[in-house]
Amino acid sequence: METPPWHILLMEDNAEDCADMRQMLLRGGHRRYRFSEARFGAEGVRKVLSLEHGPVDCVLLDYALPDMDALEVLDALREGADLPPCPVVVITGTVVEEGQPLLNAGAQDFIGKRWTGSDSLTRAVENAVDRYALQVERRVAEQALRVSEQRYRALFNSIDAGYAVVEVAFGDSGAADDARYLEVNPAFARQTGLVDVEGKTLRTLVPDIEASWFEAFGSVAMTGLPVRLEQYSAAMHRWFDVYAFRLGEPQARQVAMLFNDTTERKDSERALVAAKAEAESANRAKSDFLLNMSHELRSPLSSILGFTQLIEGGTPAPTPAQQDSVAQILNAGWYLLGLINDILDLTSIESGKTVLTSRVMSLAEVLDDCQAMIGPQAQRSGIRIGFPALRRPCLVQADPLRTKQVLINLLTNAIKYNRAGGQVHVRCNAEAGQPVRVSVEDTGQGLSQAQLDRLFEPFNRLGQELGGETGTGIGLVICKRLVEQMGGRMGAVSTVGVGSCFWFELEAAPLPSMVASNAPIRTVLCIEDAADRLQRVEELMAQCPGARLLRASDIASGVAIARAARPDVILMGSHLRDAGGTEARLLLAREPSTANIPLIAMGDDVERRATDSSLPAGFVGYLSQPLQRTAFIDALELVFQPRQTRGERAPASRTPHAAPCSDPR
């Protein structure tokens, strides 16, 4: 791209001199020029400042113009600034003895008119342009530096954190042993309590200051690695949160520190810790008192209820008046017993003494049990209640007993606070990758938003003003705590005059692959005489909805069940070489209906036998105790493979030895 021509303004009242300068510049180099002229100083100043003919790259200024001299023109161009808006070269008719005043006034150069040639004039213009550019660049940098310094100083003086720059001193041993303050901000005194510190050393200001501070500063100065530390200074009776970093090269040994006095925060933290410990101690004492008191109340209350029931059913029968009194005592007693039980339950949960058993369980079984338990109550109250028909297995990770407790409580409330002839609907929503939600919807009076906000407050019986239903106001709180302890959450929505919906969510458990298809239900027979091991088998079978479990505690009953039910696989909880196992294999092999049933051994010594080249006849695999979830399910899946030929089971060779896995479930 072609370089644009330089714009030269000739401020000269002699036309011949103007023409000569034009020719000299045009002959003196290869640069292109365009020219404009001004006969008077005021005219030239106006053209430069107004950009009438565009920006001027250089002014050739005659020293003496009719209206102004060169110093006056330069002063008018500068308008109080250090430099005029463009470079100026002064052309004199004679040697100017006072050249320095011209340079001080902003001129870049001055040359004699009579002895100037093409080369010297061209060099003067080019040098003037170059020097002017350097001066402008330097002034811009200086201005930026001033602005930066002003911003730094404003920040330095305004921040609330203390800031200091120190020079670290090292002793003869090479370890840092002191630090001299070079600069501090106004907040330094507020943060440290030290004043007039610049130029003084830290040991002079605080003679017994801890050596650990110098170790930290020395490390920063030598390595250049910043440090962040929160440390207490016993000498200054303060806590400090300090960020220290090196300034400049290692030989400068300068370290900058940004810090805050955190003593007040530390005192508050200690006070909070002490208050929390005191509150926890008081809460434990309260819980222990409630637990002990509740247990103490239950014993005499049980006696009261027992003897009252004896009176109620005694001979001769109580009179009608006595019967009313007995009924009042029983109603009050049962209510009080329920209150005590709820307090015991809530206190036990809040004190952490409630132990939950988390395992994979079938939600359908929980719904069936709750339907059987709550059905009579709903029928007596004239409430129609509907449960969902789950189309596919729905497994959750939870405590079965506590899950039933939560659902029964919600169902009881839905019946108790419903309208006459009302309805209750139980819904179950299970979406892939989401928690399983169980909802209990009623057609009662509903709750306002203010009531919903206080829904889970202990002893707050919302809606009691609507009727004379008994209750403690603790049940919902217990339910929420239990659900949360099982890793779920609980909530409610309600519309006044329409009804309420109480729901809880539990973690979904994955379905074993054996029930992913429409495979027929498989039967598993477990022969095991150890109750704890049989319970473990039951827990694992609960994770296999596509299979059912038959139990036997000895060989004789196990063989009898096998002959009658013809299971798909038999789990035998005995050693491979003991008499029981041998007897069972022989008895099963005698009948064609049981001869081909695969046997899987479960025993403590099977890990050692994992190195054996073969298994005794009739066994297709083994499981080591304690049983592991993955190994257990894998073993059953392989046994339950589709038959390859007419009525034949998969060959035993396709059922590998089930090895222990890392999954403890």
Secondary structure, DSSP 4 states (H G I P E B T S, - for coil): -PPPPEEEEEE-S-HHHHHHHHHHHHHH-S--EEEEEESSHHHHHHHHHHTTTS--SEEEEESB-SS-BHHHHHHHHHTTSSS-SS-EEEEESS--TTHHHHHHTT-SEEEESTT--HHHHHHHHHHHHHHHHHHHHHHHHHHHHHHHHHHHHHHHHH-SSEEEEEEEEE-TTSSEEEEEEEEE-THHHHHHS--S-TT-BHHHHSTT--HHHHHHHHHHHHH---EEEEEEETTTTEEEEEEEEEES-GGG-EEEEEEEE-HHHHHHHHHHHHHHHHHHHHHHHHHHHHHHHHHHHHHHHHHHHHHHHHHHT-SSPPPHHHHHHHHHHHHHHHHHHHHHHHHHHHHHHHTT-PPP--EEEEHHHHHHHHHHHHHHHHHHTT-EEE----SS--EEEE-HHHHHHHHHHHHHHHHHTSPTT-EEEEEEE--TTS-EEEEEEE-S----HHHHHTTTSTT--TTGGG------S-HHHHHHHHHHHTT-EEEEEEETTTEEEEEEEEPBPPPPGGGSS-PPPEEEEEE---HHHHHHHHHHHTT-TTEEEEEESSHHHHHHHHHHH--SEEEE-S-TTSHHHHHHHHHHHTSHHHHT--EEEEETTTTGGGG-S---TTEEEEEESSP-HHHHHHHHHHHTSPPSSTTPPPPGGGS------S---
